[in-house]
Amino acid sequence: AQTQALGTLVPLSPKMKTGAALCARIIHGVSPRIPCGVAALGGVRAVLFPTVVFQGPGRGFAQGSQRSMSTTPTPQQRMRNIAVIAHVDHGKTTLVDKLIEACGEGGGEGRVMDSLDIEMERGITIMAKCTSMTWKDTKINLVDTPGHADFGGEVERVMDMIDGVLLLVDAAEGPMAQTKFVLAKALARGVRPIVVINKVDKESSRINEVESDVFDLFSYLGATEEQLDFPVIYASGRLGWADLSLDGPRQDSTALLDLIVSHLPPPTGDSAEPFSMVATMLSSDQFLGRLLTGRVYSGCAKVNDPVIALNDEGVKIDMGKITKILGRHGGMGTMALDVAEAGDIVQIAGLAKATVSDTICHPDVTVAIKTVKIDPPTVCMTFAPNDSPLQGRDGSKLTSQMIWDRLNKEMENNISINVQKSEETGGEAFEVFGRGELQLGILMENMRREGFELGVSPPQVVFRYVNGKKHEPIEEVSIEVDDDYMGMVVNKLNARKGVIVEVKPSNEAGRSKIVMNVPTRGMLGYRSVFFTDTRGSGIMTRLYLEHQPFLGEINHMRKGVLVSMASGKCTEYSLTDLEARGSLFVEPRTEVYAGMIFGEHSKETDLDANPCKAKALSNMRTTDGKDDFVSLRPPRKFNLEESLAYIMVDEQLEVTPLNVRMRKRQLDSKKRGVTTRDKGKN
């Protein structure tokens, strides 16, 4: 490193407010032989240290400095691979769209990166996606990642492709549960971060406190000194500006794009070595076949080059030639490329069997590239063909073989999902393991849109056995609620074996933040209860923490249900009488069958009833005409995820393209009664 004689005054940011020791570390990190000092200008403390000019790829040059050598940058040096990571709803996809627009690569109306129908409907990112843009002769390969904890596997698998991250943090909410998860994965991989405090234009923003909280989180997660010295950008993704200071011009995202180029390193890889890459994502095209997305680790690839695929053990599982090389550019979709060079992120077509985590390489390569192991699944559900009396009316894909093929296809692309045949049903049903109810709910939603009819069991926790003792997954649950509802929330989570870790006031008056460690099985079905108890004003996030010894049985957490004992269409006459027994889930003229759940009982036990009973015809009529007027309360509606959370072990969810019905696993009430008595004897 070369230094200039003239020093630079740098104001202390909130992340440096941990004392003189931190300042001394930062000063010492510049150069131990450089005279340094601390100055006070207008009451603002600042650190005085000489400007440092770094030479070499990936290092920024100080303003006004001169390069000691004049060299032509290589294609790798003009490339940056980054990922945008954050908690859900902190503005990742919106910011990415604005960056694409700032580079003149498309953008426009809507979210460019949310390409799936279900993503656009729900306003969340489900699958990680890659795109690229060009800023001042530098190609920026950018990966947009999901923010929900259930899709954490999408974040984990892209860490092998990138060298830097943009960590987005909401200026009002600060670091949340998923912020901790994604940052821990990034720091463990050794990538360099840029912190973007987003939504600073919100009235409730608390920028200084959030910046201090972010630095504390870095320290808690064991960040290196280089990672701790992260730059901070203040942004409003919705308005499309990002600046290095709060007093910036607030016009565009130039400051952030310049910082990406100057602060984050270019990818590594020897272009002279044979071609190799790891398949990180899998998709398909009706004309090209399998499309394998990944980062080129070494060499270069051209169309018609011969390649092979190696699994994790280095065994060759496929061979062929590259038929197409594709890259996504901004909002303009995929474009054909002539060559893929070391460090680039591309899609390759030409192999029929290769899948995610396989090494795609030149035939001379014999050693597979090591991949990062992801966290294990915590929840399991059983998928089976629909066997209800109404099967086959809505969907076209009904057989177990069709379901098995579809689940295997999902498992190939989604590395956080595992599938195996159920031994209890002789292979006719399939156990699907995932990260949470939402992830498996999205899978079911996609399958029902494709024409599948399913019978799905309620989610069950995946236990481990350590030295013969049962261990269960524990989650860190972060809650923000009004003070009026805090007691109710804490009591119900305590009943579900939850333990309070921290309680502190929120940044909003009259609200509190609560952190609790709760077993995953205690959180199943709690989300709808939480929003009911808090009148929809509560905020709850969950994050897998670890497996701990089994905490004991949890008492019954739901009332009984109203079960139909007849088949047909519901009548107003019958539902009017049954309203007094509980809350209804169906409307008049809804078709039901024996064993189907049509309401919730007001007591702890189930009640078999006939919702299809019609009034007997007679010559007797009332004089006021009230026979013609029936007033029923609106039924309680459930979406797919809420239905999954509601059903119990002896129940099942019927999922079809047009309907979601809750039912008993055993439809015959007599057989159900025998099973219940046998369980009581045991």
N, C-alpha and C positions, 0 to 999 in steps of 0.2 A: 504494500500500500504506500501511496505517496500522500503527503500532506502539504497543505498550503499554510503560509504563515498567518494569514488572517483568520481569526476565530469567528465562530457563528454563535449567536444567541438563540437558544431553543427554549421556549416557555415550558415549564413543567406541566404535563398533562395529569389528570387525576390518577392515571395508572402508576405515576411515579411518587404518589403521596404516601408511600410506605416507610419513609424515613431516610436519613442520611446514608444508611448502608446501601440502599438501592441506588441512590444517586452515585455513590462511590463505585458501585459495580458497573453502572452504565459508563461512567467516565473511564474507569480502568479498562472496560471492554474496547474503548477506542484505541488507546495506546498508552501503556504505563509510562512512557518516556515523554509524553506530551504535557507541557504545563497546562493545568486546567484550573478553573475557579468557578465560583458562584457569584452572580451579580444580581442586584435588585434594581429593576427599572420600573419606576412608577408604582411601587408596591407589588409588582409581579416578580416572583422569584424565577430565575432562569439559570440554566447550566451553561457555562462558557467552555467550549472545546473547539479545537481546530477542525475545519472541514476535512473530511476524509474522502479520498477518491479511490474507489475500488476498481481494480482491473480484472477482466475476465468475464466469462459469460454469466448472466444472471444477476450482475451487480449494477446498481444504478450509479451514474456519474453525477457528482454534485454540480449545482448550477454554477456556471462560469468557469468550471475547470476544463482542462485540456487533456485529451488522450495522449499518452506518451508514445503510442505507436498507432499507425494507420493501417488497419486490417479490414478486409471485407468479411462481414459476418456470414457464417455458414447458414444453410437453411434451418438447422436446429437452433442456432442462436436467434433466429428471427421467428421463434415459435414459443408459445406458452400454453401449458396444459393446466387448467384450473377447474375446480368444482365450486358450486355455490351451495353452502350448507347452512341450515338454520332450523329453528323450531317451526312448527306448522303455523301458517298465517302471519309469518314475519316478513313476507314480501319477496321471496326468492324469485318466483316466476315473473312477477311484474318488473323487478329490477333487470332480469335477463332480457326481457322484451325491450326495455328502454336502452340497454347497452347495444343490442342488435340494431335498434333504430338509430342510435348515435353513430354507429359505424357505417350507416347507409346500406345495411344489408337486408332491408325489408322492414319487418315489424308490422306497423299499421294497426288496424282495429283488432281487439281481442288478444288472447294469450297465444302467442306463436308456439310455445313449447308444450302446452297442454293439448296434445293431439288426439287423445282417446275421448270417446263420447262421454264416458262416465267421469272423466276428469273435468270436462267442461261443465257437466251438469252439477257436480258437487263442489267445484271450485278448489280442488286440491290436486297435488301432484302425486301420482301413484307409481309410475315407472320413471327411472332415471333415463335421461335423454341427452344426447350429445349434439352439439352444433359448433360452428366455427364462424369467425368474423375476422376481418383484417383492420388493424389500427396502425397507421403510420408504418407500413411495410412489415408489420409483425402479425403473424397469424395466431389468433387466440382460439384454442380449442376449449370449449366451455361445456361443463356437464351440469345440468339442472337436476337436483336430487329431491326426493320426497322429504317432508318435514314431520310426518306422523311416525310415532314409535313403531307401529305395526309393520312399516315398510323400511325398517332400519337395515335390512339386508341389501336394499338397493344402494344405500350409502356405503356399506362395507365393501361391496364388490367393485365400486368405481375408484377406490383409494389406490389401487395398483396403477391406474391410468394417469394420475395427476401428480403435479409437483407443487401445487399451491392451492389454497382455498380462500374464498371470500366467506367469512363468517358473519352472517347477518343477525343483528340483534335489534329487537323492537325498542325504541327509545322510551317507551312507557313501561312495557312489561319486563324488560331486562332479560338476562339469561334464564331460560326455562329448562324443563327436564330433557327435552330432545336436544337442546343446545349443548348440554353436558355430554350427551351420548355421542353426537356427531363430532364434537371437538375432541373428545377423548380418542376416537378412532383416527382423526387427522393427526393429532400430536404423536400418537404411537407410531404412525407411518413416517414421521419426521418431515412432513411437508411444512412449508412456510405459510403463515396466515396473514391475511389482511382483514381487520375488523371493520365492518360497515355498520354504523349505528343508523338504522333506517327509521323512517317516519318521524323525523325530528320536528316536523311541522305540526305534530299533534299538540293540542293544548295540555294534555296530561303528561307530556314528555318530561323526563328527569335525566337529562343527558349525563351530567357529571356523576351521579350515583350509578347509572348503568355502566359507564366506562370503568368505574372503580370495581364494580361487581364482575365485569368481564375479566379484568386483570387478576382479581382474586380467584376466579375460576381457572384461569391459565395456571396460576401457581399451585392450586389444589390438585390439578391433573398432572403435575410434574413436567411442565413445559421446560425446554432447554433455554439457555440464555438468549440464543438467537431467536427462538420462537417468542420469548417474552418481550422482545423489543419489536413488537408489531406496530405498524402504522394504523392510524384510525381515520376513517372517512365518515363524514356526516352527510346523510343522503335523504332524499324523499323519492322513493321509487315511483310513486304514483305521479309526481310532478316531473320526474325525469331529470333530476339534478343531483350531483354529488360533488362535495368540496372538501378540501383538507382542513378547513376551519369553518366555524359557525358564521363567521363574518364574510364568507366567500360570495361570489357574484350570484350563485344559485341560478345558473342559466342552463347548464348541460352536465354531461357525465365525463367531460374531458379529464378532470383530475383523477378520477378512478381508473380510467383506461390507461393514462400515463403511468399511474402507480403500479398497475398490473405488469406493464412492460418493464419498468425500472426495478421493482422490488422482488418479483417472483423469478426464480431461475428457469432457464430453458431446459427442456428434457435432455436426458443423457442417453447414450447409445452409440455404438460404433457402426457407422454406415458401411465399413469395409467387411464386417462380419456377415455370415450367412443370415438370411431373413428369418425372423422369429417374432411371434406375437402371441398373446394370451387372449382367448375369446372371453370377453366379459359380458356381452349381451347377445341374445339370439332372437332373430326375427325371420320372417319368411316373405317371399314375393312369388306371386303366381307364375311369373316368367323366369325368374332367376333362381328360385329355390331358396335354400338356407342362406341367410345373411348373418355373418359372424362379425360382431363389432369388438374392436380392441385396439390397444396401443401397440405400435410397432416398436419392439425393444431393440432390435438390431437389424442391419442390412436394409435392403429396399426390395419392394415387390412390384412386378409389372404384370399386366394381363398376359395369360398363357404360361406364366412361370409354374413349374411343377412344385407342389407342396404336399406335406403329409400332416397328420394330426396325431399328437402324442397325448395320452392321458396322464394323470398325476404320477403314475409309476414309470413313465417313459416308454410305455408299450404303444406301438403304432396301431391305431384303430381306424384310420381312414387315409386315403391318398387320392390325389386328383390334380387338377390345374386350376389356376385362378381364371375365372371367366369374366369377372367384373370387379372393379374397385370403386367404391362409392364414398362420398363425403357429404355431409349436410352443411349448407352454407347459409347462415342467417335464417331469415324467414322464407327463403326461396326453395326450400325442400332439398332433396338429395341431388347430387350432381356426379357425373362420371369423372373419375380421375385417371390420369395416365400412369402414375407411379405413386407408391406409398413409401415414404422415407422414414428412417429411424426417428422416433419421437412423435410421429403423427398418429391421430386417432381416426380410423377408417372402418368401413364395412367391406368384407370380402365374400364373394360368392364363388362356388365351385366345388364345395365338399358336401357330401350327403349325410354323413354320420357324425361329424364333429359337433360338439356342444359346448356349453359354458364351462370354463376353467380348463379346457383343453389347450395345448400349445400347438399353434399353426406355424409351421416352419419349413425351411428348405430340407430336401431329403437327406442332406449330409448331417443335419443336427440330430443327435441321439439323446440329449438330456432335456427333460421338460423343465419349463420355468415354474418355480415354486409360486403358489398362490396363497393368499391369506385365508385362514379358517375363520368362518363367521360364527356368531353366537348361536347356540342351539335353540330349537323351537321350544315354546312353553305351553302351547295349547294343541289339543287334538280333537278332531271331529270325524264322524263316520259318514261317508257318502254311500248311498245305496240307491238302486232303482226305485222309482215311485211305485208302491203297491197299494195305493188307496183305491176305493171304488170309483174315483173320478180320473184314474190314470188314462193317459193317451188322448185326452180331450184338447189339451192346449199345445203340447209339444210333439216333436217328431223323433227325438233321440231318447229312447227309453231303455235300451239294454245295458247290462253291466259292462259289456265289452266296449261300447261306445264311451261310457263314463271312464273306464280304465285308460283308454287311448287318450282321452282329453286331459286327464290328470297327469299322465306321463309327459304329455306335451308341455303342460304348465311347469312340471318339475324340471324339465330341461332348461327352461329359460329363467325360472325363479329359483335361485339357489337356496333361499330360506324356507322353501316348502319341500317336505318329504312325503312320499306316498308308499303305503304297503297294503297288501291284501289282508283282510280281517280273517283270522282263523275261526272265529265263532260262527261265521256265516258260510264257511266253505269257499271263500274267495269271491262271493257274490257282492260283498260290500268292501269298502276301502277306507282305511284310516289315513286321514290327511293331517299332517303336522305343520303348524305355522307359528307366527309370532303373536297373533292375537285375533280377537273376534272380527275386527274390521278387515284385516287382510284376507281371512277366509270368507268373510261376507262379500268382499269384492270379487273373489273367485267365483262364488255362487252366482252373483249378479251377472257376471260375464257369461257363465254357462247357461243361465236361463234365457239370456238374450240370444244365445246361439241355438235355442230350441230344446235344451235338455229338461227333463223332469227328474227331480231328485227327492229322496227321503233322507233328511240330514238329522243326525243326533245332536243334542246340546253339546257345547264345548266342554272338554274335560282337561284338567291340568296334567302336564307330563311330569311324573315324579322320577327322581333318581334314587338309587340305593348306594350309599357310601358305607362300607364296612358293615353291611347288613341292615343299616338304618335308613328309613325312608326320609328323603329330603324333597322339599317342594320349592317352586320358584317364588321369590319375594319381589315385590315391585315398590319403587319409590313413587308415591302418589303426592303430587303437588296440587293444592287446592287454594282458590281465592274465592271467598264468599263474603256476603254481608254479615256483620256481627250478629244480627238477629237470628241467622240460620246456623251459626257456627256450632252451637251445642248439639243441635239435631244431627248435623253431619258427623261430628266426632263420635257421638254415641253409636250411630249405625255402623261406622267403620270399626269402632272398638268391638262391637258384636261380631264383626267379621274377622276378628283376630288382628286388627290393626294396632300399631304402636305409634304414638306421637313422637316425632323427632324434633320438630321446631314449630313454633308459633310466633308470628311477628306481624305488626301492622302493615297494611298495604299502603301503596302510595296514594290511594284514594281514601278520603275520609269515610269512616264507618265500615270499612272492609278489612279483612285479615287474611294473611297467608298462612297456610298450614301444610306441613310436610309430614307424611306418615309412611311407615313401612307396613304394607298390607300383603297377605298372600294372594297370589293370582286367582285362586279359586274363590276368595272372598270378594274379588272385584267383578267376577262374572255376573252379569245382570244388574250391576249397581249403577250404571250410567243413567238409565232412565229414572231410577229412584232418586239419584242425586239431583237431576234437573227438576224433578217434581218437588223435592224438598226445598230447593233454593228458588223456586218460582222462575226457573230459566235464567237466573242472574249469575249462577256460579260458573267458575272456570276450573276444569280438572284435567290434568295431564298425568300420564303414567309412563314409567320407565323401568325395564327389567333391571334388578339390582344384583341378585345372586340366589343360589339355592341354599336354604337353611333347613334344619331338622323340622319334621312335621309338627305343626302347632296344635294339632287336635281337631276334633270334629267341630263344624260350624252348625249352629242350630238352624231350623227351618227358616228360610228367608222370604217365603212367599205364601200367600193364601192359596186355598184350593181353587179348583176351576169348575166351570159348568161344562159337562160333557154331553153331547147329543146321544140320545138312545134311539133315534129314528133317522131315516133318510128322507130327503125331500127338500122343499123350500120353506124357509121360516115364515111364519105368519104373524101379523100384528097382534092377533088375539092371544097367541101363546107368549110372545115376547113381553106383552104388557104384564102378564102375571109373573113372569120370571125376573122382571126388573127389580122386584122387591128382594130377590135372592142374591143380587150382586150386580156388577157392571157388565154390560154386553159388549161383544166384539163384532157383532154382525147386524145388518139391517134387515128389514122385512124383504122377503123374496130372494134372500141369499140361499144358495143351494148348500146343504150340509149332508153329512152321512154319519152313521152310527160310529161313535168313537172320536168324532171331531170336537175340538174345544171351541165353544162359541161365547164364553164369558168367564169372568172371575167370580168365584163364590165369596160371600161375605164371611165365611168361616174358614178354618184351617183345613177342612176335609173337602174332597171332591164330591160333586153332586151330579148324578145322572138325571137328565131331564129331556123332555120332548119339546123342541122349539117349533115343530111343524104342526102342532095340533090346531085344528080349525074349529070354529064355533059351529055347533050343531044347528042345522036349519029348523025353524019352527014357525008357527003362525004368530007367535008373540012378538010384539015390537014395543019399544019404549016411546012415550009420547013426545019426549024432548029431542029425539033423533040422535042421541049420543052414541048409538051403535055404529054410526057412520064416521065418527071422529075418534081417532086414536092418537094420543100424544106420547111419543117415546123420546127419551133423552138421546142425543147423538151418540153413536157407538164409539168405543175406544179403538183407535186405529194403530196398527203396528207396521213399521217398515221391516225390511229383511233383518237388519242388525238388531233391532229391538225385539223381534220375534225370537231370534237365536238366544238373546240374553234372558228371555222370559221363561222358556220351556225348561222343564226339570228332567231328571235322569230317565224317568219312565215315559217320557213324551218324545215327540218327533216333529220335525218341520217338513211340510210338503211344499216343495218349491217347483213352480211351473212358470212358463213364460208369461202367464197372465195373472197368476194368483200365488199368494203365500198363505198357507193354512197351517194352523197348529192342531195336532192330534195326539191321541194316546198311541204309544207303540203297539200295544195290544188293543185292537179295536173291539173285540168281544167283551162286553161288560162282565159276563159270568167268568170267563177265563181271567180277566183282570182281578176279580175278587178273589179267586183261588190263589193267584200269585201273591196278592197282598197278604192273605192269611198265612201262606207258607213263609213269607219273609218275617212275619211277626213271630212265628214259632221258632225260627232260627235265631 
